[in-house]
Amino acid sequence: MYVSLLNRPNNLFGQFELLRRELDEVFGATGLPSSIRSVTPGTMPAINVGRTPTSVEVYVFVPGLDTSKVDVTLDRGVLRIAGERPSGIPEAEAPVQIYARERGAGSFTRTVSLPDDVDPTQVTANYRDGVLQISIARRESAQPKRITVQ
């Protein structure tokens, strides 16, 4: 456990907040989700999920990740992204004393429930500039159609 030297609390409530954060870190809890569809703050990696008329798009923010160590699977309408992010702290002979740590490290698994209209045979995944973009095509029958009026 480390104490940041940059923002050490100087009042009683700040000390309690620091204690709460340290206990959350020790016991693996990082707070409660902020909404019914949200995840616990600090969950890594961060993701965005959206839909276009022809596909469902998932953006996973994983800078510095080795793509050979990322596992993306789609099974029964559930997209699973798993991998491991190294800590980035150099392995030195002398231990590194950490003053602040904001970047999450370690193994991760994120799952996304997909709508029923996706086509599991048409999935692409591309990694560029620290963002993994997964595109899952929607079935032709589920895509909006323009009807001409006669």
The 8 nearest C-alpha neighbors of each residue, nearest first, counted from 0:
[[1, 2, 21, 25, 24, 97, 98, 3],
 [0, 2, 3, 98, 97, 99, 96, 21],
 [3, 1, 4, 98, 0, 7, 99, 97],
 [4, 2, 98, 99, 5, 6, 7, 1],
 [3, 5, 7, 6, 2, 98, 99, 1],
 [6, 4, 3, 7, 98, 99, 2, 8],
 [7, 5, 4, 3, 8, 2, 9, 99],
 [6, 8, 4, 5, 3, 9, 2, 13],
 [9, 7, 13, 14, 10, 6, 17, 11],
 [8, 10, 7, 13, 11, 14, 12, 6],
 [9, 11, 13, 12, 8, 14, 15, 7],
 [10, 12, 14, 13, 15, 9, 8, 16],
 [13, 11, 15, 14, 10, 16, 8, 17],
 [12, 14, 8, 16, 10, 11, 15, 17],
 [13, 15, 17, 11, 12, 16, 8, 18],
 [16, 14, 18, 12, 17, 13, 19, 11],
 [17, 15, 13, 19, 18, 14, 12, 20],
 [16, 18, 14, 20, 15, 19, 13, 21],
 [17, 19, 15, 21, 16, 20, 22, 14],
 [20, 18, 16, 22, 17, 21, 23, 15],
 [21, 19, 23, 17, 22, 18, 24, 16],
 [20, 22, 24, 18, 23, 19, 25, 17],
 [23, 21, 25, 19, 24, 20, 26, 18],
 [24, 22, 28, 20, 26, 29, 21, 25],
 [23, 25, 21, 27, 22, 26, 20, 28],
 [24, 26, 22, 23, 27, 21, 28, 0],
 [27, 25, 23, 24, 28, 22, 21, 29],
 [28, 26, 24, 23, 25, 29, 22, 30],
 [29, 27, 23, 26, 30, 24, 25, 22],
 [28, 30, 23, 40, 27, 39, 41, 24],
 [31, 29, 28, 39, 40, 32, 23, 41],
 [30, 32, 39, 33, 29, 40, 38, 28],
 [33, 31, 39, 38, 37, 34, 40, 30],
 [32, 34, 37, 31, 35, 38, 39, 40],
 [35, 33, 37, 36, 32, 38, 31, 39],
 [34, 36, 37, 33, 32, 38, 31, 39],
 [37, 35, 34, 38, 32, 33, 39, 111],
 [36, 38, 34, 32, 35, 33, 39, 40],
 [39, 37, 32, 40, 42, 36, 33, 31],
 [38, 40, 32, 31, 42, 30, 41, 29],
 [41, 39, 42, 38, 29, 30, 32, 31],
 [40, 42, 43, 39, 29, 103, 45, 44],
 [43, 41, 40, 39, 44, 45, 38, 29],
 [44, 42, 45, 41, 103, 107, 109, 46],
 [43, 45, 60, 61, 42, 46, 59, 107],
 [44, 46, 43, 60, 59, 42, 47, 61],
 [47, 45, 59, 58, 60, 44, 48, 57],
 [46, 48, 58, 57, 59, 49, 45, 56],
 [49, 47, 57, 56, 58, 46, 50, 55],
 [50, 48, 56, 55, 57, 47, 51, 58],
 [51, 49, 55, 56, 54, 52, 48, 53],
 [50, 52, 54, 53, 55, 49, 56, 137],
 [51, 53, 142, 54, 143, 50, 137, 55],
 [52, 54, 51, 137, 136, 142, 55, 50],
 [55, 53, 136, 137, 51, 135, 50, 52],
 [54, 56, 50, 135, 134, 49, 51, 136],
 [55, 57, 134, 49, 50, 48, 133, 54],
 [56, 58, 48, 133, 132, 47, 134, 59],
 [59, 57, 132, 47, 46, 131, 48, 133],
 [60, 58, 46, 131, 130, 45, 61, 132],
 [59, 61, 130, 45, 44, 46, 129, 62],
 [62, 60, 129, 130, 64, 59, 44, 63],
 [129, 63, 61, 64, 60, 130, 128, 131],
 [62, 64, 129, 61, 65, 84, 85, 128],
 [65, 63, 62, 61, 84, 66, 129, 83],
 [64, 66, 67, 68, 63, 69, 84, 83],
 [67, 65, 69, 68, 64, 126, 70, 82],
 [66, 68, 65, 69, 70, 64, 82, 83],
 [69, 67, 66, 65, 82, 70, 83, 64],
 [70, 68, 82, 66, 67, 81, 71, 80],
 [69, 71, 81, 80, 82, 72, 68, 79],
 [72, 70, 80, 79, 69, 81, 73, 78],
 [73, 71, 79, 78, 74, 70, 80, 77],
 [72, 74, 78, 77, 79, 76, 75, 119],
 [73, 75, 77, 76, 72, 78, 119, 79],
 [76, 74, 77, 73, 78, 119, 113, 112],
 [75, 77, 113, 74, 112, 78, 73, 115],
 [76, 78, 112, 74, 75, 73, 111, 113],
 [77, 79, 73, 111, 110, 72, 112, 76],
 [80, 78, 110, 72, 71, 109, 73, 77],
 [79, 81, 71, 109, 108, 70, 110, 78],
 [82, 80, 108, 70, 107, 69, 109, 79],
 [83, 81, 69, 107, 106, 68, 70, 108],
 [82, 84, 106, 105, 107, 85, 68, 81],
 [83, 85, 104, 105, 64, 106, 86, 82],
 [86, 84, 87, 104, 105, 83, 64, 88],
 [85, 87, 104, 88, 84, 105, 103, 102],
 [88, 86, 85, 89, 104, 84, 90, 102],
 [87, 89, 86, 90, 95, 85, 91, 97],
 [90, 88, 91, 87, 95, 86, 94, 92],
 [89, 91, 88, 92, 94, 95, 93, 87],
 [92, 90, 93, 89, 94, 95, 88, 96],
 [91, 93, 94, 90, 95, 89, 88, 96],
 [92, 94, 91, 95, 90, 96, 89, 88],
 [95, 93, 96, 91, 92, 90, 97, 89],
 [96, 94, 97, 93, 91, 88, 89, 90],
 [95, 97, 94, 98, 1, 93, 99, 88],
 [98, 96, 99, 95, 1, 100, 3, 2],
 [99, 97, 3, 4, 2, 1, 96, 100],
 [100, 98, 3, 97, 101, 2, 1, 4],
 [99, 101, 102, 98, 97, 103, 3, 1],
 [100, 102, 103, 99, 41, 104, 98, 86],
 [103, 101, 100, 104, 86, 87, 43, 99],
 [102, 104, 101, 43, 105, 86, 84, 41],
 [105, 103, 86, 84, 85, 102, 106, 83],
 [106, 104, 84, 83, 85, 107, 86, 103],
 [105, 107, 83, 82, 84, 104, 108, 81],
 [108, 106, 81, 82, 83, 105, 109, 43],
 [107, 109, 81, 80, 82, 110, 79, 106],
 [110, 108, 80, 79, 81, 107, 111, 44],
 [111, 109, 79, 78, 80, 77, 112, 108],
 [110, 112, 78, 77, 113, 79, 109, 48],
 [113, 111, 77, 76, 78, 110, 114, 79],
 [112, 114, 76, 77, 111, 115, 78, 117],
 [115, 113, 116, 117, 112, 76, 55, 137],
 [114, 116, 117, 113, 76, 118, 137, 138],
 [115, 117, 114, 137, 138, 141, 118, 140],
 [118, 116, 137, 138, 115, 136, 119, 114],
 [117, 119, 138, 137, 120, 136, 121, 116],
 [120, 118, 121, 117, 122, 73, 135, 136],
 [119, 121, 118, 122, 136, 135, 117, 73],
 [122, 120, 119, 136, 118, 135, 123, 134],
 [123, 121, 135, 134, 120, 119, 136, 124],
 [124, 122, 134, 133, 135, 125, 121, 132],
 [123, 125, 133, 132, 134, 131, 122, 126],
 [126, 124, 132, 131, 133, 127, 123, 130],
 [127, 125, 131, 130, 132, 129, 124, 128],
 [126, 128, 130, 129, 125, 131, 132, 62],
 [129, 127, 130, 126, 62, 131, 63, 61],
 [62, 128, 130, 61, 127, 60, 63, 131],
 [131, 129, 60, 127, 128, 59, 126, 61],
 [130, 132, 126, 59, 125, 58, 60, 133],
 [133, 131, 58, 125, 124, 57, 130, 126],
 [134, 132, 124, 57, 123, 56, 58, 131],
 [133, 135, 56, 123, 122, 55, 124, 57],
 [136, 134, 122, 55, 54, 121, 117, 56],
 [137, 135, 54, 121, 118, 117, 53, 55],
 [136, 138, 117, 54, 53, 118, 116, 139],
 [139, 137, 141, 118, 140, 117, 116, 136],
 [138, 140, 142, 141, 137, 53, 143, 136],
 [139, 141, 138, 142, 143, 116, 137, 144],
 [142, 140, 138, 139, 116, 143, 137, 117],
 [141, 143, 139, 140, 52, 53, 144, 138],
 [144, 142, 141, 52, 145, 140, 53, 139],
 [143, 145, 146, 142, 141, 140, 139, 147],
 [146, 144, 147, 143, 148, 142, 52, 141],
 [145, 147, 144, 148, 149, 143, 142, 140],
 [148, 146, 149, 145, 144, 143, 142, 140],
 [147, 149, 146, 145, 144, 143, 142, 140],
 [148, 147, 146, 145, 144, 143, 142, 140]]
